Amino acid sequence: MRHIAVVNMKGGVGKTTTAIHLAAGLAAAGSHVLLIDADPQGNVGHALGVRRDGTIRELMMGDAQIDDVIVRGVRERLDIIPSTPASFGLETQLSGQPQRETILARRLKPIAGGSRGDGALGTGPRYDAIVIDCSPAMNLLTYNALLFASEVVIPIGMDGMAIVGARQTLAGIHEIRELWPDRRLELLAVLPIAVNTTTNATRAAFEAMDADPEMHDRLYRRGIRQCIDVTYALTQRQTIWEYAPRSRAAEDFDAFVRFVAGDEAARAGAESDVRAETGIEKTQTIV
């Protein structure tokens, strides 16, 4: 089972959009996927029209079991654990709990135990992948998400502050690796969002990502092109494939899902025409 966290310490860079489409895309390809909203803003539930009394807050507090908070069949093979603004209080409410940074991993053990290779046993797995949409802050929920995850996707908008947020995220990942050296946490991809190759902003963003050795090594260079249909789709509580299946965003998210799933053709396609269109020179291929 794969545990993938989608995170950037800068808000408004497409984290929720990426998490939804990664989870929905893997499900559409045949995997059984659980999408967890670990952001108190609760945007996953808003975007997919999911309402539930039991949320990640109740799971973290121990007020509900895992089966009580999973919303099943949101899409075929796609289940969700939603969130609400009530989760903002978790930082204070769990302040006295021992090992509170690993509460989520322990609560999810019945469905995810034994999948990390750390000796933990559970009754599952019942999912092929768990995708977590994280808060744009290194708070308790984000720490819990990263300590459960084994892979990280960092979406980056085409602006300087999004890159600053990505660097802060990488610093947080390094901190977790140092404090919990037994936990496997790898950077799967840096994903450019709202790419418009005609703008100086996109050119500058790619130059900044290429200048950062860690981001450069994991840069999914094809990215997701700028496409207003994504906004319209989520407003209608649909994925881009449901709303505009022939749009460029649908094409790009489909390619990224195939890349994450390990499709070799998609991995080759990660080296897209962005370099040629922007004039940015590439020296290393994502692995």
ZAROMAR-340785 format. One record per residue (C-alpha): x, z, y; residue in one letter; residue number from 1. Coordinates in nm, 2 decimals. Layout:
// ZAROMAR-340785
<atom xx="X" zz="Z" yy="Y" drenvo="A" lomar="NUM"/>
...
//
This chain:
// ZAROMAR-340785
<atom xx="0.00" zz="0.00" yy="0.00" drenvo="M" lomar="1"/>
<atom xx="0.12" zz="-0.08" yy="0.35" drenvo="R" lomar="2"/>
<atom xx="0.09" zz="0.16" yy="0.64" drenvo="H" lomar="3"/>
<atom xx="0.12" zz="-0.03" yy="0.97" drenvo="I" lomar="4"/>
<atom xx="0.10" zz="0.13" yy="1.32" drenvo="A" lomar="5"/>
<atom xx="0.03" zz="-0.08" yy="1.63" drenvo="V" lomar="6"/>
<atom xx="0.18" zz="0.10" yy="1.93" drenvo="V" lomar="7"/>
<atom xx="0.32" zz="0.06" yy="2.28" drenvo="N" lomar="8"/>
<atom xx="0.36" zz="0.34" yy="2.53" drenvo="M" lomar="9"/>
<atom xx="0.22" zz="0.10" yy="2.80" drenvo="K" lomar="10"/>
<atom xx="-0.16" zz="0.05" yy="2.81" drenvo="G" lomar="11"/>
<atom xx="-0.33" zz="-0.28" yy="2.85" drenvo="G" lomar="12"/>
<atom xx="-0.09" zz="-0.48" yy="2.64" drenvo="V" lomar="13"/>
<atom xx="-0.33" zz="-0.58" yy="2.36" drenvo="G" lomar="14"/>
<atom xx="-0.27" zz="-0.30" yy="2.11" drenvo="K" lomar="15"/>
<atom xx="-0.64" zz="-0.27" yy="2.01" drenvo="T" lomar="16"/>
<atom xx="-0.68" zz="-0.65" yy="2.00" drenvo="T" lomar="17"/>
<atom xx="-0.38" zz="-0.68" yy="1.78" drenvo="T" lomar="18"/>
<atom xx="-0.48" zz="-0.39" yy="1.55" drenvo="A" lomar="19"/>
<atom xx="-0.83" zz="-0.53" yy="1.50" drenvo="I" lomar="20"/>
<atom xx="-0.72" zz="-0.88" yy="1.43" drenvo="H" lomar="21"/>
<atom xx="-0.43" zz="-0.78" yy="1.20" drenvo="L" lomar="22"/>
<atom xx="-0.67" zz="-0.56" yy="1.00" drenvo="A" lomar="23"/>
<atom xx="-0.96" zz="-0.82" yy="1.00" drenvo="A" lomar="24"/>
<atom xx="-0.72" zz="-1.10" yy="0.92" drenvo="G" lomar="25"/>
<atom xx="-0.57" zz="-0.92" yy="0.62" drenvo="L" lomar="26"/>
<atom xx="-0.92" zz="-0.84" yy="0.50" drenvo="A" lomar="27"/>
<atom xx="-1.03" zz="-1.20" yy="0.53" drenvo="A" lomar="28"/>
<atom xx="-0.73" zz="-1.30" yy="0.33" drenvo="A" lomar="29"/>
<atom xx="-0.84" zz="-1.09" yy="0.04" drenvo="G" lomar="30"/>
<atom xx="-0.69" zz="-0.74" yy="0.10" drenvo="S" lomar="31"/>
<atom xx="-0.89" zz="-0.42" yy="0.12" drenvo="H" lomar="32"/>
<atom xx="-0.80" zz="-0.28" yy="0.46" drenvo="V" lomar="33"/>
<atom xx="-0.87" zz="0.05" yy="0.64" drenvo="L" lomar="34"/>
<atom xx="-0.84" zz="0.03" yy="1.02" drenvo="L" lomar="35"/>
<atom xx="-0.79" zz="0.38" yy="1.19" drenvo="I" lomar="36"/>
<atom xx="-0.85" zz="0.43" yy="1.56" drenvo="D" lomar="37"/>
<atom xx="-0.59" zz="0.69" yy="1.67" drenvo="A" lomar="38"/>
<atom xx="-0.66" zz="0.64" yy="2.04" drenvo="D" lomar="39"/>
<atom xx="-0.91" zz="0.88" yy="2.19" drenvo="P" lomar="40"/>
<atom xx="-1.05" zz="0.60" yy="2.41" drenvo="Q" lomar="41"/>
<atom xx="-1.23" zz="0.48" yy="2.09" drenvo="G" lomar="42"/>
<atom xx="-1.19" zz="0.11" yy="2.17" drenvo="N" lomar="43"/>
<atom xx="-1.19" zz="-0.01" yy="1.81" drenvo="V" lomar="44"/>
<atom xx="-1.54" zz="0.13" yy="1.76" drenvo="G" lomar="45"/>
<atom xx="-1.66" zz="-0.02" yy="2.09" drenvo="H" lomar="46"/>
<atom xx="-1.51" zz="-0.36" yy="2.01" drenvo="A" lomar="47"/>
<atom xx="-1.67" zz="-0.38" yy="1.66" drenvo="L" lomar="48"/>
<atom xx="-1.99" zz="-0.20" yy="1.74" drenvo="G" lomar="49"/>
<atom xx="-1.92" zz="0.10" yy="1.52" drenvo="V" lomar="50"/>
<atom xx="-2.07" zz="0.44" yy="1.59" drenvo="R" lomar="51"/>
<atom xx="-2.03" zz="0.75" yy="1.37" drenvo="R" lomar="52"/>
<atom xx="-2.05" zz="1.13" yy="1.41" drenvo="D" lomar="53"/>
<atom xx="-1.76" zz="1.18" yy="1.18" drenvo="G" lomar="54"/>
<atom xx="-1.44" zz="1.05" yy="1.35" drenvo="T" lomar="55"/>
<atom xx="-1.07" zz="1.10" yy="1.33" drenvo="I" lomar="56"/>
<atom xx="-1.11" zz="1.42" yy="1.53" drenvo="R" lomar="57"/>
<atom xx="-1.33" zz="1.58" yy="1.25" drenvo="E" lomar="58"/>
<atom xx="-1.08" zz="1.46" yy="0.99" drenvo="L" lomar="59"/>
<atom xx="-0.78" zz="1.61" yy="1.18" drenvo="M" lomar="60"/>
<atom xx="-0.96" zz="1.94" yy="1.24" drenvo="M" lomar="61"/>
<atom xx="-1.06" zz="1.97" yy="0.88" drenvo="G" lomar="62"/>
<atom xx="-1.43" zz="1.97" yy="0.96" drenvo="D" lomar="63"/>
<atom xx="-1.49" zz="1.66" yy="0.74" drenvo="A" lomar="64"/>
<atom xx="-1.34" zz="1.50" yy="0.44" drenvo="Q" lomar="65"/>
<atom xx="-1.19" zz="1.15" yy="0.43" drenvo="I" lomar="66"/>
<atom xx="-1.50" zz="1.00" yy="0.27" drenvo="D" lomar="67"/>
<atom xx="-1.72" zz="1.14" yy="0.55" drenvo="D" lomar="68"/>
<atom xx="-1.54" zz="0.96" yy="0.83" drenvo="V" lomar="69"/>
<atom xx="-1.49" zz="0.62" yy="0.68" drenvo="I" lomar="70"/>
<atom xx="-1.73" zz="0.36" yy="0.80" drenvo="V" lomar="71"/>
<atom xx="-1.75" zz="0.11" yy="0.52" drenvo="R" lomar="72"/>
<atom xx="-1.82" zz="-0.26" yy="0.52" drenvo="G" lomar="73"/>
<atom xx="-1.77" zz="-0.32" yy="0.90" drenvo="V" lomar="74"/>
<atom xx="-1.65" zz="-0.66" yy="0.77" drenvo="R" lomar="75"/>
<atom xx="-1.60" zz="-0.77" yy="0.42" drenvo="E" lomar="76"/>
<atom xx="-1.32" zz="-0.56" yy="0.27" drenvo="R" lomar="77"/>
<atom xx="-1.27" zz="-0.39" yy="0.61" drenvo="L" lomar="78"/>
<atom xx="-1.35" zz="-0.02" yy="0.67" drenvo="D" lomar="79"/>
<atom xx="-1.29" zz="0.18" yy="0.98" drenvo="I" lomar="80"/>
<atom xx="-1.22" zz="0.54" yy="1.09" drenvo="I" lomar="81"/>
<atom xx="-1.34" zz="0.55" yy="1.45" drenvo="P" lomar="82"/>
<atom xx="-1.24" zz="0.77" yy="1.74" drenvo="S" lomar="83"/>
<atom xx="-1.41" zz="0.91" yy="2.05" drenvo="T" lomar="84"/>
<atom xx="-1.29" zz="1.08" yy="2.37" drenvo="P" lomar="85"/>
<atom xx="-1.35" zz="1.41" yy="2.19" drenvo="A" lomar="86"/>
<atom xx="-1.01" zz="1.35" yy="2.03" drenvo="S" lomar="87"/>
<atom xx="-0.84" zz="1.42" yy="2.36" drenvo="F" lomar="88"/>
<atom xx="-0.88" zz="1.79" yy="2.28" drenvo="G" lomar="89"/>
<atom xx="-0.68" zz="1.77" yy="1.96" drenvo="L" lomar="90"/>
<atom xx="-0.35" zz="1.86" yy="2.13" drenvo="E" lomar="91"/>
<atom xx="-0.49" zz="2.20" yy="2.23" drenvo="T" lomar="92"/>
<atom xx="-0.72" zz="2.26" yy="1.94" drenvo="Q" lomar="93"/>
<atom xx="-0.44" zz="2.21" yy="1.69" drenvo="L" lomar="94"/>
<atom xx="-0.16" zz="2.38" yy="1.88" drenvo="S" lomar="95"/>
<atom xx="-0.13" zz="2.66" yy="1.64" drenvo="G" lomar="96"/>
<atom xx="-0.14" zz="2.45" yy="1.32" drenvo="Q" lomar="97"/>
<atom xx="0.18" zz="2.45" yy="1.11" drenvo="P" lomar="98"/>
<atom xx="0.34" zz="2.10" yy="1.07" drenvo="Q" lomar="99"/>
<atom xx="0.07" zz="1.96" yy="1.29" drenvo="R" lomar="100"/>
<atom xx="0.25" zz="1.63" yy="1.33" drenvo="E" lomar="101"/>
<atom xx="0.18" zz="1.55" yy="0.96" drenvo="T" lomar="102"/>
<atom xx="-0.18" zz="1.65" yy="0.95" drenvo="I" lomar="103"/>
<atom xx="-0.30" zz="1.29" yy="0.93" drenvo="L" lomar="104"/>
<atom xx="-0.07" zz="1.20" yy="0.64" drenvo="A" lomar="105"/>
<atom xx="-0.20" zz="1.50" yy="0.45" drenvo="R" lomar="106"/>
<atom xx="-0.56" zz="1.42" yy="0.53" drenvo="R" lomar="107"/>
<atom xx="-0.52" zz="1.07" yy="0.41" drenvo="L" lomar="108"/>
<atom xx="-0.34" zz="1.16" yy="0.09" drenvo="K" lomar="109"/>
<atom xx="-0.65" zz="1.12" yy="-0.13" drenvo="P" lomar="110"/>
<atom xx="-0.65" zz="0.75" yy="-0.05" drenvo="I" lomar="111"/>
<atom xx="-0.28" zz="0.69" yy="0.03" drenvo="A" lomar="112"/>
<atom xx="-0.09" zz="0.94" yy="-0.18" drenvo="G" lomar="113"/>
<atom xx="0.20" zz="0.81" yy="-0.38" drenvo="G" lomar="114"/>
<atom xx="0.23" zz="0.49" yy="-0.17" drenvo="S" lomar="115"/>
<atom xx="0.51" zz="0.60" yy="0.05" drenvo="R" lomar="116"/>
<atom xx="0.76" zz="0.65" yy="-0.23" drenvo="G" lomar="117"/>
<atom xx="0.81" zz="1.02" yy="-0.12" drenvo="D" lomar="118"/>
<atom xx="0.67" zz="1.17" yy="-0.44" drenvo="G" lomar="119"/>
<atom xx="0.33" zz="1.25" yy="-0.28" drenvo="A" lomar="120"/>
<atom xx="0.04" zz="1.20" yy="-0.52" drenvo="L" lomar="121"/>
<atom xx="-0.32" zz="1.13" yy="-0.45" drenvo="G" lomar="122"/>
<atom xx="-0.63" zz="0.98" yy="-0.61" drenvo="T" lomar="123"/>
<atom xx="-0.58" zz="0.63" yy="-0.46" drenvo="G" lomar="124"/>
<atom xx="-0.47" zz="0.39" yy="-0.35" drenvo="P" lomar="125"/>
<atom xx="-0.81" zz="0.24" yy="-0.27" drenvo="R" lomar="126"/>
<atom xx="-0.67" zz="0.01" yy="0.00" drenvo="Y" lomar="127"/>
<atom xx="-0.40" zz="-0.26" yy="0.02" drenvo="D" lomar="128"/>
<atom xx="-0.32" zz="-0.18" yy="0.38" drenvo="A" lomar="129"/>
<atom xx="-0.40" zz="0.08" yy="0.64" drenvo="I" lomar="130"/>
<atom xx="-0.36" zz="-0.03" yy="1.01" drenvo="V" lomar="131"/>
<atom xx="-0.36" zz="0.23" yy="1.29" drenvo="I" lomar="132"/>
<atom xx="-0.44" zz="0.16" yy="1.65" drenvo="D" lomar="133"/>
<atom xx="-0.23" zz="0.41" yy="1.85" drenvo="C" lomar="134"/>
<atom xx="-0.27" zz="0.57" yy="2.19" drenvo="S" lomar="135"/>
<atom xx="-0.05" zz="0.45" yy="2.48" drenvo="P" lomar="136"/>
<atom xx="0.11" zz="0.80" yy="2.49" drenvo="A" lomar="137"/>
<atom xx="0.35" zz="0.99" yy="2.26" drenvo="M" lomar="138"/>
<atom xx="0.08" zz="1.25" yy="2.20" drenvo="N" lomar="139"/>
<atom xx="-0.01" zz="1.44" yy="1.88" drenvo="L" lomar="140"/>
<atom xx="-0.22" zz="1.16" yy="1.74" drenvo="L" lomar="141"/>
<atom xx="0.05" zz="0.91" yy="1.80" drenvo="T" lomar="142"/>
<atom xx="0.31" zz="1.13" yy="1.63" drenvo="Y" lomar="143"/>
<atom xx="0.07" zz="1.17" yy="1.34" drenvo="N" lomar="144"/>
<atom xx="0.02" zz="0.79" yy="1.32" drenvo="A" lomar="145"/>
<atom xx="0.40" zz="0.72" yy="1.32" drenvo="L" lomar="146"/>
<atom xx="0.47" zz="0.99" yy="1.06" drenvo="L" lomar="147"/>
<atom xx="0.21" zz="0.83" yy="0.84" drenvo="F" lomar="148"/>
<atom xx="0.32" zz="0.47" yy="0.90" drenvo="A" lomar="149"/>
<atom xx="0.61" zz="0.29" yy="0.73" drenvo="S" lomar="150"/>
<atom xx="0.60" zz="-0.02" yy="0.96" drenvo="E" lomar="151"/>
<atom xx="0.54" zz="-0.07" yy="1.33" drenvo="V" lomar="152"/>
<atom xx="0.42" zz="-0.36" yy="1.53" drenvo="V" lomar="153"/>
<atom xx="0.48" zz="-0.34" yy="1.91" drenvo="I" lomar="154"/>
<atom xx="0.26" zz="-0.58" yy="2.12" drenvo="P" lomar="155"/>
<atom xx="0.42" zz="-0.67" yy="2.45" drenvo="I" lomar="156"/>
<atom xx="0.23" zz="-0.82" yy="2.75" drenvo="G" lomar="157"/>
<atom xx="0.42" zz="-1.06" yy="2.97" drenvo="M" lomar="158"/>
<atom xx="0.52" zz="-0.81" yy="3.24" drenvo="D" lomar="159"/>
<atom xx="0.81" zz="-0.57" yy="3.30" drenvo="G" lomar="160"/>
<atom xx="0.62" zz="-0.25" yy="3.25" drenvo="M" lomar="161"/>
<atom xx="0.51" zz="-0.36" yy="2.90" drenvo="A" lomar="162"/>
<atom xx="0.87" zz="-0.40" yy="2.81" drenvo="I" lomar="163"/>
<atom xx="0.95" zz="-0.06" yy="2.96" drenvo="V" lomar="164"/>
<atom xx="0.67" zz="0.08" yy="2.74" drenvo="G" lomar="165"/>
<atom xx="0.82" zz="-0.10" yy="2.43" drenvo="A" lomar="166"/>
<atom xx="1.16" zz="0.06" yy="2.50" drenvo="R" lomar="167"/>
<atom xx="1.00" zz="0.40" yy="2.53" drenvo="Q" lomar="168"/>
<atom xx="0.82" zz="0.33" yy="2.20" drenvo="T" lomar="169"/>
<atom xx="1.15" zz="0.25" yy="2.03" drenvo="L" lomar="170"/>
<atom xx="1.30" zz="0.57" yy="2.17" drenvo="A" lomar="171"/>
<atom xx="1.01" zz="0.76" yy="2.01" drenvo="G" lomar="172"/>
<atom xx="1.07" zz="0.58" yy="1.68" drenvo="I" lomar="173"/>
<atom xx="1.44" zz="0.68" yy="1.69" drenvo="H" lomar="174"/>
<atom xx="1.34" zz="1.04" yy="1.76" drenvo="E" lomar="175"/>
<atom xx="1.11" zz="1.05" yy="1.46" drenvo="I" lomar="176"/>
<atom xx="1.38" zz="0.90" yy="1.24" drenvo="R" lomar="177"/>
<atom xx="1.62" zz="1.17" yy="1.35" drenvo="E" lomar="178"/>
<atom xx="1.37" zz="1.46" yy="1.32" drenvo="L" lomar="179"/>
<atom xx="1.22" zz="1.34" yy="0.99" drenvo="W" lomar="180"/>
<atom xx="1.50" zz="1.14" yy="0.82" drenvo="P" lomar="181"/>
<atom xx="1.31" zz="1.13" yy="0.49" drenvo="D" lomar="182"/>
<atom xx="1.03" zz="0.93" yy="0.65" drenvo="R" lomar="183"/>
<atom xx="1.06" zz="0.55" yy="0.63" drenvo="R" lomar="184"/>
<atom xx="0.97" zz="0.39" yy="0.96" drenvo="L" lomar="185"/>
<atom xx="1.07" zz="0.03" yy="1.03" drenvo="E" lomar="186"/>
<atom xx="1.00" zz="-0.21" yy="1.31" drenvo="L" lomar="187"/>
<atom xx="0.81" zz="-0.50" yy="1.16" drenvo="L" lomar="188"/>
<atom xx="0.76" zz="-0.71" yy="1.47" drenvo="A" lomar="189"/>
<atom xx="0.77" zz="-0.72" yy="1.85" drenvo="V" lomar="190"/>
<atom xx="0.46" zz="-0.94" yy="1.93" drenvo="L" lomar="191"/>
<atom xx="0.44" zz="-1.11" yy="2.27" drenvo="P" lomar="192"/>
<atom xx="0.08" zz="-1.12" yy="2.39" drenvo="I" lomar="193"/>
<atom xx="-0.09" zz="-1.35" yy="2.65" drenvo="A" lomar="194"/>
<atom xx="0.20" zz="-1.59" yy="2.64" drenvo="V" lomar="195"/>
<atom xx="0.18" zz="-1.87" yy="2.90" drenvo="N" lomar="196"/>
<atom xx="0.49" zz="-2.08" yy="2.89" drenvo="T" lomar="197"/>
<atom xx="0.42" zz="-2.23" yy="3.23" drenvo="T" lomar="198"/>
<atom xx="0.48" zz="-1.90" yy="3.41" drenvo="T" lomar="199"/>
<atom xx="0.79" zz="-1.73" yy="3.54" drenvo="N" lomar="200"/>
<atom xx="0.65" zz="-1.40" yy="3.40" drenvo="A" lomar="201"/>
<atom xx="0.66" zz="-1.53" yy="3.04" drenvo="T" lomar="202"/>
<atom xx="1.01" zz="-1.66" yy="3.09" drenvo="R" lomar="203"/>
<atom xx="1.13" zz="-1.33" yy="3.24" drenvo="A" lomar="204"/>
<atom xx="0.96" zz="-1.13" yy="2.96" drenvo="A" lomar="205"/>
<atom xx="1.13" zz="-1.34" yy="2.68" drenvo="F" lomar="206"/>
<atom xx="1.47" zz="-1.31" yy="2.86" drenvo="E" lomar="207"/>
<atom xx="1.42" zz="-0.93" yy="2.87" drenvo="A" lomar="208"/>
<atom xx="1.32" zz="-0.91" yy="2.51" drenvo="M" lomar="209"/>
<atom xx="1.62" zz="-1.13" yy="2.40" drenvo="D" lomar="210"/>
<atom xx="1.85" zz="-0.90" yy="2.60" drenvo="A" lomar="211"/>
<atom xx="1.74" zz="-0.60" yy="2.40" drenvo="D" lomar="212"/>
<atom xx="1.92" zz="-0.61" yy="2.07" drenvo="P" lomar="213"/>
<atom xx="1.65" zz="-0.42" yy="1.87" drenvo="E" lomar="214"/>
<atom xx="1.36" zz="-0.62" yy="2.02" drenvo="M" lomar="215"/>
<atom xx="1.55" zz="-0.94" yy="1.98" drenvo="H" lomar="216"/>
<atom xx="1.61" zz="-0.89" yy="1.61" drenvo="D" lomar="217"/>
<atom xx="1.24" zz="-0.83" yy="1.54" drenvo="R" lomar="218"/>
<atom xx="1.09" zz="-1.07" yy="1.80" drenvo="L" lomar="219"/>
<atom xx="0.80" zz="-1.27" yy="1.66" drenvo="Y" lomar="220"/>
<atom xx="0.88" zz="-1.55" yy="1.90" drenvo="R" lomar="221"/>
<atom xx="0.57" zz="-1.76" yy="1.85" drenvo="R" lomar="222"/>
<atom xx="0.36" zz="-1.48" yy="2.00" drenvo="G" lomar="223"/>
<atom xx="-0.01" zz="-1.50" yy="2.09" drenvo="I" lomar="224"/>
<atom xx="-0.09" zz="-1.75" yy="2.36" drenvo="R" lomar="225"/>
<atom xx="-0.30" zz="-1.66" yy="2.66" drenvo="Q" lomar="226"/>
<atom xx="-0.67" zz="-1.72" yy="2.57" drenvo="C" lomar="227"/>
<atom xx="-0.98" zz="-1.59" yy="2.76" drenvo="I" lomar="228"/>
<atom xx="-1.18" zz="-1.63" yy="2.43" drenvo="D" lomar="229"/>
<atom xx="-1.02" zz="-1.31" yy="2.30" drenvo="V" lomar="230"/>
<atom xx="-1.18" zz="-1.11" yy="2.58" drenvo="T" lomar="231"/>
<atom xx="-1.51" zz="-1.28" yy="2.53" drenvo="Y" lomar="232"/>
<atom xx="-1.50" zz="-1.22" yy="2.16" drenvo="A" lomar="233"/>
<atom xx="-1.45" zz="-0.85" yy="2.18" drenvo="L" lomar="234"/>
<atom xx="-1.71" zz="-0.82" yy="2.45" drenvo="T" lomar="235"/>
<atom xx="-1.95" zz="-0.98" yy="2.19" drenvo="Q" lomar="236"/>
<atom xx="-1.82" zz="-0.73" yy="1.93" drenvo="R" lomar="237"/>
<atom xx="-1.67" zz="-1.02" yy="1.73" drenvo="Q" lomar="238"/>
<atom xx="-1.32" zz="-1.12" yy="1.62" drenvo="T" lomar="239"/>
<atom xx="-1.17" zz="-1.43" yy="1.76" drenvo="I" lomar="240"/>
<atom xx="-1.23" zz="-1.61" yy="1.43" drenvo="W" lomar="241"/>
<atom xx="-1.60" zz="-1.53" yy="1.45" drenvo="E" lomar="242"/>
<atom xx="-1.64" zz="-1.62" yy="1.82" drenvo="Y" lomar="243"/>
<atom xx="-1.40" zz="-1.91" yy="1.87" drenvo="A" lomar="244"/>
<atom xx="-1.24" zz="-2.01" yy="1.53" drenvo="P" lomar="245"/>
<atom xx="-1.08" zz="-2.32" yy="1.68" drenvo="R" lomar="246"/>
<atom xx="-0.92" zz="-2.15" yy="1.98" drenvo="S" lomar="247"/>
<atom xx="-0.55" zz="-2.12" yy="2.02" drenvo="R" lomar="248"/>
<atom xx="-0.57" zz="-1.74" yy="1.99" drenvo="A" lomar="249"/>
<atom xx="-0.74" zz="-1.78" yy="1.65" drenvo="A" lomar="250"/>
<atom xx="-0.47" zz="-2.01" yy="1.54" drenvo="E" lomar="251"/>
<atom xx="-0.20" zz="-1.77" yy="1.67" drenvo="D" lomar="252"/>
<atom xx="-0.35" zz="-1.45" yy="1.52" drenvo="F" lomar="253"/>
<atom xx="-0.40" zz="-1.64" yy="1.19" drenvo="D" lomar="254"/>
<atom xx="-0.03" zz="-1.73" yy="1.19" drenvo="A" lomar="255"/>
<atom xx="0.07" zz="-1.37" yy="1.27" drenvo="F" lomar="256"/>
<atom xx="-0.14" zz="-1.23" yy="0.99" drenvo="V" lomar="257"/>
<atom xx="0.02" zz="-1.47" yy="0.75" drenvo="R" lomar="258"/>
<atom xx="0.36" zz="-1.37" yy="0.88" drenvo="F" lomar="259"/>
<atom xx="0.28" zz="-1.00" yy="0.82" drenvo="V" lomar="260"/>
<atom xx="0.15" zz="-1.08" yy="0.47" drenvo="A" lomar="261"/>
<atom xx="0.48" zz="-1.24" yy="0.39" drenvo="G" lomar="262"/>
<atom xx="0.39" zz="-1.61" yy="0.39" drenvo="D" lomar="263"/>
<atom xx="0.72" zz="-1.79" yy="0.41" drenvo="E" lomar="264"/>
<atom xx="0.58" zz="-2.09" yy="0.60" drenvo="A" lomar="265"/>
<atom xx="0.44" zz="-1.84" yy="0.86" drenvo="A" lomar="266"/>
<atom xx="0.78" zz="-1.67" yy="0.88" drenvo="R" lomar="267"/>
<atom xx="0.94" zz="-2.01" yy="0.96" drenvo="A" lomar="268"/>
<atom xx="0.67" zz="-2.07" yy="1.21" drenvo="G" lomar="269"/>
<atom xx="0.76" zz="-1.75" yy="1.39" drenvo="A" lomar="270"/>
<atom xx="1.03" zz="-1.96" yy="1.55" drenvo="E" lomar="271"/>
<atom xx="0.78" zz="-2.15" yy="1.76" drenvo="S" lomar="272"/>
<atom xx="0.81" zz="-2.39" yy="2.05" drenvo="D" lomar="273"/>
<atom xx="0.82" zz="-2.11" yy="2.30" drenvo="V" lomar="274"/>
<atom xx="1.20" zz="-2.14" yy="2.32" drenvo="R" lomar="275"/>
<atom xx="1.18" zz="-2.51" yy="2.40" drenvo="A" lomar="276"/>
<atom xx="0.89" zz="-2.48" yy="2.64" drenvo="E" lomar="277"/>
<atom xx="1.05" zz="-2.20" yy="2.84" drenvo="T" lomar="278"/>
<atom xx="1.41" zz="-2.31" yy="2.81" drenvo="G" lomar="279"/>
<atom xx="1.50" zz="-1.97" yy="2.66" drenvo="I" lomar="280"/>
<atom xx="1.79" zz="-2.00" yy="2.42" drenvo="E" lomar="281"/>
<atom xx="1.75" zz="-1.83" yy="2.08" drenvo="K" lomar="282"/>
<atom xx="2.05" zz="-1.71" yy="1.88" drenvo="T" lomar="283"/>
<atom xx="1.90" zz="-1.51" yy="1.59" drenvo="Q" lomar="284"/>
<atom xx="1.60" zz="-1.55" yy="1.36" drenvo="T" lomar="285"/>
<atom xx="1.36" zz="-1.27" yy="1.28" drenvo="I" lomar="286"/>
<atom xx="1.40" zz="-1.14" yy="0.92" drenvo="V" lomar="287"/>
//
